[in-house]
Amino acid sequence: MIKIAPSFLSADFGDLESEIRRVEAGGADLIHLDVMDGHFVPNLTFGPIVVEAIRRRTTLPLDVHLMISDPTRYADAFLDAGADILTFHYEVGGDLAGLVEKIRGRGRTAGVSIKPATPPSVLSPLLPRIGLVLVMSVEPGFGGQAFMPSAIGKIEALRREIDRTGARVEIEVDGGIGLSNIRDVARAGAEVFVAGSSVFKGGQVGANIRSLREAAASEK
C-alpha cells in the first residue's frame, strides 16, 4: 500500500489548523512531524506541546521523527502527546532494543531511521521488533534538499532482507521526494513517502498528493 505522509516541516506554522484540514481533505495517510534538537542535527523545530496541539485537531496517524540525541529521555513525552509512530535514529546508540520495547509497550509503532552514511545491514537485529524503517535520502536537519540517489540501493537491500525474514516492517523514505524520483523509490521497495515542499507547493495540496500517489503506485 502506498502511503503519503506530508512533512509539516514545510507547512505554515502560523495557520496549522488550515494546513491540517488541507492534508486531510487531500487524502494524506499520515502527518509527518520532524523533531530536531539543535544537537543531533543543526536545526531546531518543536517539542511535545506542538505534537499535542496537532493531535487534538486530527485523527490522522502522527508519524513523529525524533532527530534528537536522547530519544529515550523524551519518548514518553512524545507518546503522551499523541505520537502513533515514534521513530528514532540508529546513530544515537545506547539501548536501542530497550527503546523499541518502551514504545511497543505503550501500544505504538516503533521506527528506526538511518542517515545516508549508515548501512542498512545494521538494522537486521531490530527488524523483528519494529514496524518502520525510515531511510533518510538527505542529510537530516533541513527541508528542501535534493534526493540522494544512493538511497535507492539501501531501500532495495532493506526490501530483500524484510522479504527474506518475513518481518512486518514498512519502509519509509524522507528527503527530496517528488514526481521526478518517487517512481524509482517505489520500485526499490518503499511504501511510505514523506514529502514536504512537493506536497505544499503552490497551495495545491490535494492535487499534489494525488499526483505523488499515482506516480508511486504506477511502479507497484
Secondary structure, DSSP 4 states (H G I P E B T S, - for coil): --EEEEBGGGS-GGGHHHHHHHHHHTT-S-EEEEEEBSSSSS-B---HHHHHHHHTT--SPEEEEEESS-HHHHHHHHHHHT-SEEEEEGGG-S-HHHHHHHHHHTT-EEEEEE-TTS-GGGGGGGTTT-SEEEEESS-TT-SSPPP-TTHHHHHHHHHHHHHHHT---EEEEESS-STTTHHHHHHHT--EEEESHHHHGGG-HHHHHHHHHHHHHTT-
